[in-house]
């Protein structure tokens, strides 16, 4: 086993002994000794030691050849290369462990022809193989190029002495310089052997130039990386040293470190925030992490933001004042006209809350000694009472459902004012990400709590009146279901421990009074609907709108447009005309817009020099609002047989619905339905036709009327989807009118579900439908008999103005709806 270390160049003028034709062969492991190079070699294998002893007794010459396989022991003829170097041993040192340390010098390149001896060591017949060297301009240029590259490599390599940097200038022999570079340049054993085996010096120089360029590129890149790393490290160390110096200076001046001051301020804020136990533990755990982090750490800002949220939330801050029912009733009356049932429910809630609070205060006055003397039954009663008092913090979830513009949102504001609490509103329309409610995980960049926690921080109180607006318009996407997230928020049994994903600790929502608003309950998920108490708000009558306009809308629009109350006089007749001819809605939003339009035109006249007060007469309304938008459509539409007026319910309130029927010849009897009707409404039309056809004689209709005829039923406003069973009696009236040739009365509207037997079944939305009939100028309304109790919800004004006909069968409907022959 033989190893070699670093090599040094030999002197070209040294005596080179005559090389015989046969030489002992010493295999080298991972080493290539080139001609004219001096190298140390360690010999440890017994076979190699015997070879060296034999050589030292003769001429000290041997052949040094690299092994192909470093693992071959002992190396045979097939395990070594065929090109090597003839060398002479200059020095031998025997080490205590039995190994030999040699200093050898390469003499000449040789080639092994064949092996003369294998045991006890290898002996081979050799042939001297010097390189071809043609001195010309090309080889000189190659030598100089290699010298320049070698000069650049020396400073980048610690293994090459700096004195060799100018070797290219001092060594004129291209072959000698090539072997110097081969010996000194770091490269793999196989690559060094490849250079040794090249027969032409020019080829050696070219190969070395390529290797040198690759090595230089790698070294320069390595040096650049190391330099950049040193700069970063030095910059960090410099900042650290400067900070430590700054701390020392601040301590000498009696000033406190800025970071420590912030952390100390945070600690004081957390102590003052009176956090719950779990939140207190989590906050101080994060604070301890913050103290150990440098300010430049990215996590420092994340933890700092989290702690800011923790200390800024109103964990125990409340603003609710003592409840005064009289004052609360006055506030509700000031802010809203009518809505008596809703106001009564709100006052009932306030009364229950005040009663529980008073009883809880009385229970707290009892001393511990008095409780210990009470008997067992009394203790059990007290235990039940205390449990009830614990539940008193659970606020009910009210949900106002009604058409737009009836005052759902403003009711929440009035409740907050009546209770002395702050009002917070969040619009849920279009939200489709669950994180909007629950918040984001802190691992995300830019993570923040959900809208609920945001709103509570703005309110700065733990017991606001919190309104979720448009809860029926929640979306659902791949980010989750916001409605599912609201289940925990709106459940009084579990919202005392609501966990926002960002905060990761429970927040007590049991003191919050949650109010929801919706236009319809149809699109609210059933589990969410089950957690709420539904309070329905219907549309207003004409007189109610007049009072609302006079009391609320007109003063509001005068202030908004810069006018004083005495500068404009609008009689009730003007407001009634605006209500009848320019708005037809359940609420009052469009009415407020029309009043605002009138007031803006009056403001322009005042600016142009008109004298005040300005009085507007009813006949002048078209001058301000142009032509009327609505008229008595019912009277104009019923102009021939086959048309009937129905009543429908929509999320925007009640509406008038027309059903038109026509009959034409065809090859077969069939029913054609148009008007974008839903499945239920299509089935109602089929049932209506089947009833009229099967009971033609009973209804005074010629049975042959429908023979071979196509009946076409159309419901106008074809771009609007329509569905539901309540148009059944209207379709019966339209088809019977068409078949009998009798007109349906102009002032009659109807609603109800029809069966094949002609029975009239009850329907919903009676209040909204009666208000729609009242607004449309209808005088008589045909209703199912079983809907008569629902008239209790209809305002007295509407009941006085309408005539109601209650029917149980289709014959009664037709008798009241069709005009005499």
Secondary structure, DSSP 8 states (H G I E B T S, - for coil): -EEEEEEEE--TTS------SEEEEEEESS----TTEEEEEEE-SHHHHHHHHHHHTTT-EEEEEEBS-TT-SS--GGGB-SEEEEEEEEEEEE-TTS-EEEEEEEEEEEEEEEEEE-SSS-EEEEEE---B---SHHHHHHHHHHHHHHHHHHTT-TTS-GGGGGHHHH---HHHHHHHHHHHS---HHHHHHHHH-SBHHHHHHHHHHHHHHHHHHHHHHHHHHHHHHHHHHHHHHHHHHHHHHHHHHHHHT---HHHHHHHHHHHHHHHTT--HHHHHHHHHHHHHHHHS-TTSHHHHHHHHHHHHHHHS-SS--------HHHHHHHHHHH-SS-HHHHHHHHHHHHHHHHHHHHHHHHHTS-HHHHHHS-HHHHHHHHHHHHHHHHTT----EEEEE-TTSSHHHHHHHHHHHHT--EEEEE-TT---THHHH---TTSTT----HHHHHHHHHT-SS-EEEEETGGG--EETTEEHHHHHHHHT-TTTGGGEE-TTT-SEE--TTSEEEEEES-STTS-HHHHHTSEEEEE----HHHHHHHIIIIIHHHHHHHTT--GGGEEE-HHHHHHHHHHH---SSSHHHHHHHHHHHHHHHHHHHTT--SSEEE-GGGHHHHH-S-S---HHHHH--STTEEEEEEEETTEEEEEEEEEEEEE-SS-EEEEESSB-HHHHHHHHHHHHHHHHTTTTTT--GGGGTTEEEEEE-S-TTS-B--STTHHHHHHHHHHHHHT--B-TTEEE--EE-TT-BEE--S-HHHHHHHHHHHT--EEEEEGGGGGGGGGS-HHHHHH-EEEEESBHHHHHHHHB---
